Amino acid sequence: MDAQTAGRVLAALVICSGHNKGCDECPAYDVEATGEAQQKRCNELLSDSNIEKALETMRE
């Protein structure tokens, strides 16, 4: 995972866990996605494996 993608994953994690920003500020947000499709995008971006990879990438 490259640093830009890792940054997107970690930004989404902060936005989703903090509830202090709207979903429209999340890197996973797609204005054209329906509710179910949007949830799938979020789940994929914030999968455990992606979070682990993002943390490893940023530690390097």
ChimeraX attribute file (.defattr): number of C-alpha atoms within 10 A of each C-alpha:
attribute: neighborCount
match mode: 1-to-1
recipient: residues
	/A:1	13
	/A:2	10
	/A:3	14
	/A:4	11
	/A:5	16
	/A:6	21
	/A:7	17
	/A:8	17
	/A:9	25
	/A:10	20
	/A:11	16
	/A:12	22
	/A:13	18
	/A:14	14
	/A:15	17
	/A:16	17
	/A:17	10
	/A:18	10
	/A:19	9
	/A:20	9
	/A:21	12
	/A:22	11
	/A:23	17
	/A:24	11
	/A:25	13
	/A:26	18
	/A:27	19
	/A:28	21
	/A:29	16
	/A:30	15
	/A:31	9
	/A:32	8
	/A:33	12
	/A:34	10
	/A:35	9
	/A:36	9
	/A:37	12
	/A:38	17
	/A:39	14
	/A:40	14
	/A:41	17
	/A:42	21
	/A:43	12
	/A:44	14
	/A:45	21
	/A:46	19
	/A:47	14
	/A:48	11
	/A:49	11
	/A:50	17
	/A:51	17
	/A:52	14
	/A:53	17
	/A:54	21
	/A:55	17
	/A:56	13
	/A:57	16
	/A:58	14
	/A:59	7
	/A:60	6
